[in-house]
Amino acid sequence: MSGSLIDDESWAQVGTEISRGVGTVVKKEFQRWAAAVKDRNPLYFDADYARAQGYRDVIMPPMYIGQITQGVHDLDRLRPDGIPLGDGAGDIALPRTPRRLAGGEDITFHEPIYHGDVVTAVRVAESLEQKEGRSGPFVMLRTRVTYTRQDGGLLAEAFGSMIAKP
């Protein structure tokens, strides 16, 4: 493709797994996160309340799911936007478009997540598309992340997009 912002190596990654992470849910960690974001939903803190609502124990706040499989990164391993090198949508190099912007994410949650669950996140590059915007050309990367529990149960699916600009 003449004048393409998408190199051959990046094209070759479409339809493939670009990252995988595994982590164990820890109640104290998700409760600290919920308190930090000022979400004091009793489902996350009060086991009796959660059981009365039909859960077996307190549940993890759904939006915490992305934190479960993330590691700890040194500052020198972060991109200028604060995202760890080699994490998420940045796993596709797109060397002709080094500036990155989040394009949005839609998440569907399927099952509650509990303390002790082992979560695996698998990110697949769904598509790459070169587009023209008001400020010039850009690349749209669309990804799908599947979150599963240790028994194979589907916990959540996230469909996201990232904008990459020259």
C-alpha positions as CSV (number, residue, x, y, z in Angstrom):
1,M,0.0,0.0,0.0
2,S,1.8,3.2,-1.2
3,G,1.9,6.0,1.3
4,S,0.5,3.6,4.0
5,L,1.0,4.5,7.7
6,I,0.7,0.7,8.4
7,D,3.9,-1.3,7.9
8,D,3.9,-5.0,6.9
9,E,4.8,-6.3,10.3
10,S,1.8,-4.5,11.9
11,W,-0.6,-5.8,9.1
12,A,0.6,-9.3,9.9
13,Q,-0.5,-9.0,13.5
14,V,-4.2,-8.5,12.6
15,G,-6.2,-11.5,13.8
16,T,-3.5,-12.6,16.2
17,E,-3.0,-12.5,20.0
18,I,-0.9,-9.5,20.8
19,S,-0.8,-9.8,24.6
20,R,-1.8,-12.1,27.4
21,G,-1.8,-11.5,31.2
22,V,-2.7,-13.5,34.2
23,G,-3.5,-12.3,37.7
24,T,-5.2,-13.4,40.9
25,V,-8.0,-11.3,42.4
26,V,-7.3,-10.1,46.0
27,K,-10.1,-8.7,48.0
28,K,-8.1,-6.2,49.9
29,E,-6.7,-4.8,46.7
30,F,-10.0,-4.3,44.9
31,Q,-11.5,-2.9,48.1
32,R,-8.7,-0.3,48.3
33,W,-9.2,0.6,44.7
34,A,-13.0,1.0,45.2
35,A,-12.4,3.2,48.2
36,A,-9.9,5.3,46.2
37,V,-12.4,5.9,43.4
38,K,-15.1,6.6,46.1
39,D,-17.2,3.7,45.1
40,R,-18.5,2.4,48.5
41,N,-21.0,-0.1,47.0
42,P,-21.8,-2.6,49.8
43,L,-21.5,-5.4,47.2
44,Y,-17.7,-4.8,47.4
45,F,-17.4,-4.5,51.2
46,D,-20.2,-6.2,53.0
47,A,-20.4,-10.0,52.7
48,D,-23.8,-10.3,54.4
49,Y,-25.2,-7.7,52.0
50,A,-23.7,-9.4,48.9
51,R,-25.1,-12.8,50.0
52,A,-28.5,-11.2,50.5
53,Q,-28.3,-10.1,46.9
54,G,-27.6,-13.6,45.7
55,Y,-23.8,-13.6,45.6
56,R,-21.6,-16.1,47.5
57,D,-19.4,-13.3,48.9
58,V,-18.4,-9.7,48.2
59,I,-17.7,-9.2,44.5
60,M,-15.0,-7.3,42.7
61,P,-16.0,-4.0,41.2
62,P,-16.4,-4.7,37.5
63,M,-14.2,-1.8,36.3
64,Y,-11.3,-3.1,38.3
65,I,-10.9,-6.0,35.8
66,G,-8.2,-4.3,33.8
67,Q,-6.0,-4.0,36.9
68,I,-5.9,-7.7,37.7
69,T,-3.6,-8.7,34.9
70,Q,-1.3,-5.7,34.9
71,G,2.1,-6.0,36.4
72,V,4.2,-3.4,38.2
73,H,6.4,-1.3,35.9
74,D,9.4,0.9,36.5
75,L,9.1,4.5,35.3
76,D,11.8,4.0,32.6
77,R,9.5,1.3,31.1
78,L,6.6,3.7,30.5
79,R,5.7,5.4,27.3
80,P,5.3,9.2,27.5
81,D,1.5,8.7,27.9
82,G,2.1,6.5,31.0
83,I,1.2,3.2,29.4
84,P,3.8,0.5,30.0
85,L,5.9,-0.5,27.0
86,G,4.6,-3.7,25.6
87,D,1.2,-3.5,27.2
88,G,-2.2,-3.6,25.5
89,A,-2.8,-1.9,22.2
90,G,0.8,-0.7,22.1
91,D,1.9,-4.2,21.4
92,I,1.5,-3.5,17.7
93,A,4.5,-1.2,16.9
94,L,3.0,0.9,14.1
95,P,6.4,2.7,13.8
96,R,5.0,5.3,11.3
97,T,2.5,6.5,13.9
98,P,4.1,6.8,17.3
99,R,1.5,9.2,18.9
100,R,-1.3,7.2,20.6
101,L,-4.8,8.2,21.8
102,A,-7.4,6.0,23.4
103,G,-10.4,5.7,21.0
104,G,-12.9,4.2,23.5
105,E,-13.8,0.8,24.9
106,D,-17.1,-1.1,25.3
107,I,-17.1,-3.8,28.0
108,T,-19.6,-6.5,28.5
109,F,-19.5,-8.3,31.9
110,H,-20.8,-11.9,32.1
111,E,-20.2,-13.2,35.6
112,P,-19.2,-11.8,39.0
113,I,-15.6,-12.0,40.0
114,Y,-14.5,-13.1,43.5
115,H,-11.5,-13.1,45.7
116,G,-9.1,-15.9,44.6
117,D,-10.3,-16.0,41.0
118,V,-7.4,-16.3,38.6
119,V,-8.1,-14.1,35.6
120,T,-6.5,-14.4,32.2
121,A,-6.8,-11.6,29.7
122,V,-6.1,-12.3,26.0
123,R,-5.9,-9.3,23.7
124,V,-6.4,-9.9,19.9
125,A,-5.8,-7.3,17.2
126,E,-9.2,-7.3,15.4
127,S,-8.4,-4.7,12.6
128,L,-6.2,-1.9,11.4
129,E,-7.5,0.9,9.2
130,Q,-5.9,4.0,7.8
131,K,-8.2,7.0,7.9
132,E,-8.2,10.7,7.2
133,G,-9.3,13.1,9.9
134,R,-9.5,16.9,10.2
135,S,-5.9,17.0,11.4
136,G,-4.6,14.6,8.8
137,P,-4.1,10.8,8.4
138,F,-4.3,8.3,11.3
139,V,-4.5,4.6,12.0
140,M,-7.4,3.0,13.9
141,L,-6.6,-0.2,15.7
142,R,-9.5,-2.2,17.1
143,T,-8.9,-4.9,19.7
144,R,-10.8,-7.5,21.6
145,V,-9.9,-8.6,25.1
146,T,-11.4,-11.7,26.6
147,Y,-11.2,-12.2,30.4
148,T,-11.6,-15.8,31.6
149,R,-11.5,-17.4,35.0
150,Q,-9.3,-20.4,35.9
151,D,-12.2,-22.8,35.0
152,G,-12.6,-21.3,31.6
153,G,-15.7,-19.3,32.4
154,L,-16.1,-16.1,30.4
155,L,-16.0,-13.1,32.8
156,A,-15.9,-10.2,30.4
157,E,-15.2,-9.0,26.9
158,A,-13.8,-5.6,26.0
159,F,-13.8,-4.1,22.5
160,G,-11.5,-1.1,22.2
161,S,-10.0,1.2,19.7
162,M,-6.8,3.1,19.6
163,I,-5.9,6.0,17.4
164,A,-2.2,6.2,16.2
165,K,-0.9,9.4,14.5
166,P,2.3,10.3,12.8
